[in-house]
Amino acid sequence: MSTNDKSKYFKGGKSGPKRDDGRQRSGSERRFSPRSPAERRPDQLWIYGIHAVAAALGNPNRVVLKLLATPNAAVRLRDEGASLPETMEEADAKALDRLLGENAVHQGAAVLVEPLDPLPLSMLGDARLVVVLDQVTDPHNVGAILRSAVAFGADALLTTGRHAPAETGVLAKAASGALEWIKVVEVPNLARALDELGELGFHRVGLDSEGTATLEGAMAGERLALVLGAEGKGLRRLSREKCDTVARLDMPGVIKSLNVSNAAALALYVARRHLGAPAA
């Protein structure tokens, strides 16, 4: 795939020079937490794991600052098709453990990058399938949802500036590279954004265990927005009211609820079957 081809798919980054593999900046990575208005985006973050690092290196809109890899990981990155910068530094696994924390499953590779800028709602363009998150704050869940969204050909993930995890390595690892392949739209007010999606012709389907329609029966139209709420709280009242349909997942087993990322994967599968194959 050429750089021009990749630019059609990768989400937008900061303006200015796209790469400076030799730069190193001060600052440290934050752990995930819901952001308040006073919080700033991190200036840089470590992305780790073979798939996540390879995808970041292949994204022409990513500003890459530094790459650390074990010899074995460097081979695996090349096998993934990644172009490694000349400034790559060899590191051992223990050094990466110390840098990232012992719980980080880095697989011998970590890349220091600048975060990607979120996009405005106007960037949806001719999108047909969008995932909307209503205060889903757990980075593992958001990462898994991103992965499923890319797998089923969703065009964008929409979230709010507040009550959403900032971009860091935990989310990128859970997304397994999907963070680089999908538009992430950030809005200040979810209710207004749902209104705008309706005006753009999206059929808005909220997921809730008390939904009046089955998930399969809720699909309609040629543009779909799947709206998911946080575990425990579910969809907020106003978000539910803005949906055209609130659907449930009928489960015949003893357990009647799913993790939000699993529910998202099922909803995306049903939505993709309704819409047909994504445009080439």
Secondary structure as UniProt FT lines:
FT   HELIX           3..9
FT   TURN            21..22
FT   TURN            37..38
FT   STRAND          45..48
FT   HELIX           50..58
FT   TURN            60..61
FT   STRAND          64..69
FT   HELIX           71..79
FT   TURN            80..81
FT   TURN            86..87
FT   STRAND          89..90
FT   HELIX           93..100
FT   TURN            102..103
FT   TURN            107..108
FT   STRAND          109..113
FT   HELIX           121..124
FT   TURN            125..126
FT   STRAND          129..134
FT   HELIX           139..151
FT   TURN            152..153
FT   STRAND          156..160
FT   HELIX           169..175
FT   TURN            176..177
FT   HELIX           178..180
FT   STRAND          183..187
FT   HELIX           190..199
FT   TURN            200..201
FT   STRAND          203..207
FT   TURN            209..210
FT   STRAND          213..214
FT   HELIX           215..218
FT   STRAND          224..230
FT   TURN            231..233
FT   HELIX           237..242
FT   STRAND          245..248
FT   HELIX           260..275
//
